[in-house]
Amino acid sequence: MPKKKNFPLRIDSELFAIIERWAQDEFRSVNSHIEYLLREAAKKSGRLKKDEK
């Protein structure tokens, strides 16, 4: 498994609340949901192959 990179993230409190509720709906932590959303966006834009993790 690739090593995870830690970094601080500043995010608008309203957007954070939306992501927090969304993550709960998907039974994920906020952190894993943000990673999921970023990974899906990278796949959609063609920057990450669909089978890469």
C-alpha positions as CSV (number, residue, x, y, z in Angstrom):
1,M,0.0,0.0,0.0
2,P,1.4,3.4,-0.9
3,K,2.4,5.6,2.0
4,K,-0.1,8.3,2.9
5,K,0.9,12.0,2.9
6,N,-0.3,14.2,5.8
7,F,-0.9,17.8,5.2
8,P,-3.1,20.6,6.7
9,L,-6.3,21.4,4.8
10,R,-8.1,24.7,5.1
11,I,-11.7,24.4,4.0
12,D,-14.8,26.6,4.2
13,S,-16.9,25.6,7.3
14,E,-20.1,25.4,5.2
15,L,-18.4,23.1,2.7
16,F,-16.9,21.0,5.5
17,A,-20.4,20.5,7.0
18,I,-21.7,19.3,3.6
19,I,-18.8,16.9,3.2
20,E,-19.2,15.7,6.8
21,R,-22.9,14.9,6.2
22,W,-22.1,13.3,2.9
23,A,-19.4,11.1,4.4
24,Q,-21.8,9.9,7.1
25,D,-24.3,9.0,4.4
26,E,-21.6,6.9,2.7
27,F,-20.4,5.4,6.0
28,R,-16.9,7.0,5.6
29,S,-14.8,9.3,7.7
30,V,-14.5,12.8,6.4
31,N,-10.8,12.2,5.6
32,S,-11.5,9.0,3.6
33,H,-14.5,10.7,1.8
34,I,-12.3,13.7,0.7
35,E,-9.7,11.2,-0.6
36,Y,-12.5,9.3,-2.4
37,L,-13.8,12.5,-4.0
38,L,-10.3,13.6,-5.1
39,R,-9.5,10.1,-6.5
40,E,-12.8,10.0,-8.5
41,A,-12.1,13.5,-9.9
42,A,-8.6,12.5,-10.9
43,K,-10.0,9.4,-12.7
44,K,-12.7,11.4,-14.4
45,S,-10.1,14.0,-15.7
46,G,-7.9,11.2,-17.0
47,R,-5.1,11.9,-14.6
48,L,-5.4,8.6,-12.8
49,K,-6.0,5.3,-14.5
50,K,-9.3,3.8,-13.4
51,D,-7.7,0.6,-12.0
52,E,-4.9,2.5,-10.0
53,K,-5.1,2.9,-6.3
